[in-house]
């Protein structure tokens, strides 16, 4: 899915309705980069769809919004959706690259 551009100075891109994102994590393409956008617990999260380990497409792995984790399909690296930190080896310092997302008028937008 490609995000819809909202033509203002903040470079915001419509992902979909909040209802759609709550029902299923979304992967959107913005300016040639893919982003995973999802709701987990009380949070709305957006990350570049790239594992910091070896560049794997994390959204193609397991996105567990109940446990608040995403697992890269290439090597099983697991990340916390609340902040993007590596769940097992915090000394590595590897984090998913996070993007800002907001809800406005019932729609979810990425701000880049």
N, C-alpha and C positions, 0 to 999 in steps of 0.2 A: 504494500500500500504506500502511495506517496502522500506526504502531508500537503495540505492546502496552505498556500502562503496568504498571509493576512496583510500584506502591503503597508505596514506601518514601520516606523523607525526602530522598533524593538526587535525586528527579525523574529517574529513569532510564527509558528506553523501549527495549523490545526491537525490534531491526531485523530479525533473522532469525538463522539459524545462520551460523557463520563459513564453513562450506562454501558456503552460498548466496551470501554476499557475495564470496567468492573467485571463484566461478564467473561472477558478473555484478554490476556496480555496482547498488546499490539506491537508489531514491528513496522516502523515507517522509515522511508527513505527521504532524507533532507539534505540537499546539496551534495549528493553522492555518498553520504554516510548513513548507515542504518542505525536506528535507535530502538531499544526495547522500552516500552512504556506499559506500566502495570500498576494495579492497586494491590497492596498487601497490608492487612490489618487496617489501621487508620491512615496509612500513608499512600501517597501517589508518587511513583518513582519513574525516572527516565535515565537510561544508561546507553552509551554507545554500545552497539552489538559486537563488541570485540573483547576477547579475553586478554588480559595483560600478560599471560603466560606465553602463548604462541599465536595469538591473533585469531583464535577460534570464534565462531559465531555463537555466543552464549545463548541466544534466544532459541537456537535449534536444539539445545539440551533441555533439561528439565527446569521449568519455571514453576516453583512451588509457592504460590501466593499464601497458602495456609501457614507454612513454616517460615515464609519470608526469605526464601533462598532461591538462587539460580545456579545450575550446575552446567559447566561447559561440556559439550559432547565430545570434545577431542581427548582430554586427559582427566576429566572429572574434577577439575578445580571448582570449588564451591564458594559462592559469594553471598553475603548478607544483603538483602534488598534495601535495608535501612542503612545506607552509607556506602555500600559497595565493597566493604572490606572482605579479604580472604578469610574464610571461616576456620581454616585449619592451621595456617602458618602465618600468624600475625607478624612474625619477625621479618617475613619477606617484604611486607609493605605493599604488596600488590593490591590494587583496588580497581574496580570497574570505573571507567571514565563516566562521571555523572553529568547530566544535563538538567537544567531547570525546567520544571513543568508546572503549569498552573491550570486551575479551572475557572473559566469565565462564562457566565450565561449557560451553564450546563455542558459546555464543550471543554475538552482538554487541549492545551497548547504547549508546544515546546518553545522555549525562548533560548535562542542561540546568539 
